[in-house]
Amino acid sequence: MEFRSVKSITKLHQMELSTKFRFTDQVDYAPASVVSKQITKNDKGNITLFAFDKGEGLSEHTAPYDALVMLVDGKAEIIIGGVSHILVQHENILMPANIPHALKAVEAFKMVLVMIKA
Protein backbone atom coordinates (compact mmCIF):
# COMPACT_ATOMS: atom_id res chain seq x y z
CA MET A 1 0.00 0.00 0.00
CA GLU A 2 1.52 3.32 -1.09
CA PHE A 3 0.47 6.80 -0.01
CA ARG A 4 1.95 9.83 -1.63
CA SER A 5 3.61 12.57 0.34
CA VAL A 6 4.33 15.61 -1.77
CA LYS A 7 6.25 17.50 0.85
CA SER A 8 7.48 16.80 4.38
CA ILE A 9 8.48 19.54 6.80
CA THR A 10 10.34 18.63 9.99
CA LYS A 11 11.05 20.90 12.95
CA LEU A 12 13.75 19.29 15.05
CA HIS A 13 13.92 21.52 18.12
CA GLN A 14 12.54 20.15 21.34
CA MET A 15 9.86 21.79 23.46
CA GLU A 16 10.85 23.98 26.36
CA LEU A 17 10.65 22.04 29.62
CA SER A 18 8.22 23.00 32.40
CA THR A 19 6.09 25.07 30.04
CA LYS A 20 2.37 24.47 29.56
CA PHE A 21 1.27 23.91 25.95
CA ARG A 22 -1.39 22.34 23.72
CA PHE A 23 -0.33 19.87 21.04
CA THR A 24 -2.80 21.35 18.54
CA ASP A 25 -1.09 24.76 18.78
CA GLN A 26 2.45 23.47 18.23
CA VAL A 27 2.26 22.52 14.56
CA ASP A 28 0.25 23.90 11.65
CA TYR A 29 -1.18 22.14 8.64
CA ALA A 30 0.58 22.81 5.33
CA PRO A 31 -0.98 22.15 1.90
CA ALA A 32 -0.06 18.75 0.41
CA SER A 33 2.37 18.12 3.27
CA VAL A 34 3.20 16.19 6.40
CA VAL A 35 4.63 18.46 9.09
CA SER A 36 6.41 17.04 12.12
CA LYS A 37 7.83 18.58 15.28
CA GLN A 38 9.98 16.74 17.76
CA ILE A 39 8.62 17.26 21.26
CA THR A 40 11.41 15.36 23.01
CA LYS A 41 13.95 12.68 22.19
CA ASN A 42 16.55 10.76 24.16
CA ASP A 43 18.18 7.32 24.11
CA LYS A 44 15.03 5.73 25.64
CA GLY A 45 12.53 7.01 23.07
CA ASN A 46 10.85 10.00 21.54
CA ILE A 47 7.62 11.97 21.25
CA THR A 48 6.81 13.59 17.92
CA LEU A 49 3.86 15.70 16.83
CA PHE A 50 2.62 15.39 13.23
CA ALA A 51 0.15 17.32 11.06
CA PHE A 52 -1.05 15.52 7.91
CA ASP A 53 -2.95 17.39 5.21
CA LYS A 54 -6.01 15.57 3.80
CA GLY A 55 -4.93 12.73 1.50
CA GLU A 56 -1.35 12.62 2.79
CA GLY A 57 0.04 9.59 4.60
CA LEU A 58 2.90 7.27 5.38
CA SER A 59 3.32 4.12 3.34
CA GLU A 60 3.46 0.72 5.01
CA HIS A 61 6.53 0.22 7.20
CA THR A 62 7.55 -1.41 10.48
CA ALA A 63 9.18 -0.11 13.66
CA PRO A 64 11.27 -2.08 16.15
CA TYR A 65 9.28 -0.73 19.13
CA ASP A 66 5.63 -0.44 20.12
CA ALA A 67 4.28 2.99 19.18
CA LEU A 68 1.34 4.87 20.66
CA VAL A 69 -0.64 7.09 18.28
CA MET A 70 -2.82 9.75 19.93
CA LEU A 71 -5.09 11.68 17.56
CA VAL A 72 -5.43 15.27 18.75
CA ASP A 73 -7.36 16.64 15.75
CA GLY A 74 -9.09 15.42 12.60
CA LYS A 75 -9.65 11.91 11.22
CA ALA A 76 -7.13 9.24 10.19
CA GLU A 77 -7.02 5.72 8.85
CA ILE A 78 -4.41 3.62 10.64
CA ILE A 79 -3.73 0.24 9.03
CA ILE A 80 -2.02 -2.32 11.27
CA GLY A 81 -1.23 -5.77 9.94
CA GLY A 82 -3.66 -5.21 7.07
CA VAL A 83 -6.56 -4.20 9.36
CA SER A 84 -7.98 -0.68 8.94
CA HIS A 85 -8.83 1.44 11.99
CA ILE A 86 -10.52 4.85 11.68
CA LEU A 87 -9.53 7.21 14.48
CA VAL A 88 -10.98 10.61 15.30
CA GLN A 89 -9.93 13.35 17.68
CA HIS A 90 -9.13 12.06 21.20
CA GLU A 91 -8.90 8.41 20.10
CA ASN A 92 -5.66 6.44 20.40
CA ILE A 93 -4.18 3.18 19.18
CA LEU A 94 -1.13 1.14 20.11
CA MET A 95 0.83 -0.16 17.12
CA PRO A 96 2.83 -3.29 17.99
CA ALA A 97 6.52 -3.59 17.18
CA ASN A 98 7.54 -5.30 13.93
CA ILE A 99 3.99 -5.37 12.52
CA PRO A 100 3.54 -3.47 9.22
CA HIS A 101 1.47 -0.31 9.57
CA ALA A 102 0.49 2.70 7.45
CA LEU A 103 -1.35 5.98 8.01
CA LYS A 104 -3.62 8.06 5.79
CA ALA A 105 -5.38 11.37 6.37
CA VAL A 106 -9.09 10.78 5.76
CA GLU A 107 -9.35 14.43 6.83
CA ALA A 108 -6.47 16.66 7.85
CA PHE A 109 -5.30 15.34 11.21
CA LYS A 110 -2.74 15.90 13.95
CA MET A 111 -1.27 13.09 16.01
CA VAL A 112 1.25 12.56 18.74
CA LEU A 113 3.53 9.56 18.25
CA VAL A 114 5.17 8.10 21.36
CA MET A 115 7.89 5.47 20.95
CA ILE A 116 9.59 3.94 24.00
CA LYS A 117 12.61 1.76 23.32
CA ALA A 118 12.88 -1.57 25.10
C-alpha positions in Angstrom: 0.0 0.0 0.0 1.5 3.3 -1.1 0.5 6.8 0.0 1.9 9.8 -1.6 3.6 12.6 0.3 4.3 15.6 -1.8 6.2 17.5 0.8 7.5 16.8 4.4 8.5 19.5 6.8 10.3 18.6 10.0 11.1 20.9 13.0 13.8 19.3 15.1 13.9 21.5 18.1 12.5 20.2 21.3 9.9 21.8 23.5 10.8 24.0 26.4 10.7 22.0 29.6 8.2 23.0 32.4 6.1 25.1 30.0 2.4 24.5 29.6 1.3 23.9 25.9 -1.4 22.3 23.7 -0.3 19.9 21.0 -2.8 21.4 18.5 -1.1 24.8 18.8 2.4 23.5 18.2 2.3 22.5 14.6 0.2 23.9 11.6 -1.2 22.1 8.6 0.6 22.8 5.3 -1.0 22.1 1.9 -0.1 18.8 0.4 2.4 18.1 3.3 3.2 16.2 6.4 4.6 18.5 9.1 6.4 17.0 12.1 7.8 18.6 15.3 10.0 16.7 17.8 8.6 17.3 21.3 11.4 15.4 23.0 14.0 12.7 22.2 16.5 10.8 24.2 18.2 7.3 24.1 15.0 5.7 25.6 12.5 7.0 23.1 10.8 10.0 21.5 7.6 12.0 21.3 6.8 13.6 17.9 3.9 15.7 16.8 2.6 15.4 13.2 0.1 17.3 11.1 -1.1 15.5 7.9 -2.9 17.4 5.2 -6.0 15.6 3.8 -4.9 12.7 1.5 -1.4 12.6 2.8 0.0 9.6 4.6 2.9 7.3 5.4 3.3 4.1 3.3 3.5 0.7 5.0 6.5 0.2 7.2 7.5 -1.4 10.5 9.2 -0.1 13.7 11.3 -2.1 16.1 9.3 -0.7 19.1 5.6 -0.4 20.1 4.3 3.0 19.2 1.3 4.9 20.7 -0.6 7.1 18.3 -2.8 9.8 19.9 -5.1 11.7 17.6 -5.4 15.3 18.8 -7.4 16.6 15.8 -9.1 15.4 12.6 -9.6 11.9 11.2 -7.1 9.2 10.2 -7.0 5.7 8.9 -4.4 3.6 10.6 -3.7 0.2 9.0 -2.0 -2.3 11.3 -1.2 -5.8 9.9 -3.7 -5.2 7.1 -6.6 -4.2 9.4 -8.0 -0.7 8.9 -8.8 1.4 12.0 -10.5 4.8 11.7 -9.5 7.2 14.5 -11.0 10.6 15.3 -9.9 13.4 17.7 -9.1 12.1 21.2 -8.9 8.4 20.1 -5.7 6.4 20.4 -4.2 3.2 19.2 -1.1 1.1 20.1 0.8 -0.2 17.1 2.8 -3.3 18.0 6.5 -3.6 17.2 7.5 -5.3 13.9 4.0 -5.4 12.5 3.5 -3.5 9.2 1.5 -0.3 9.6 0.5 2.7 7.5 -1.3 6.0 8.0 -3.6 8.1 5.8 -5.4 11.4 6.4 -9.1 10.8 5.8 -9.4 14.4 6.8 -6.5 16.7 7.8 -5.3 15.3 11.2 -2.7 15.9 13.9 -1.3 13.1 16.0 1.2 12.6 18.7 3.5 9.6 18.2 5.2 8.1 21.4 7.9 5.5 21.0 9.6 3.9 24.0 12.6 1.8 23.3 12.9 -1.6 25.1 
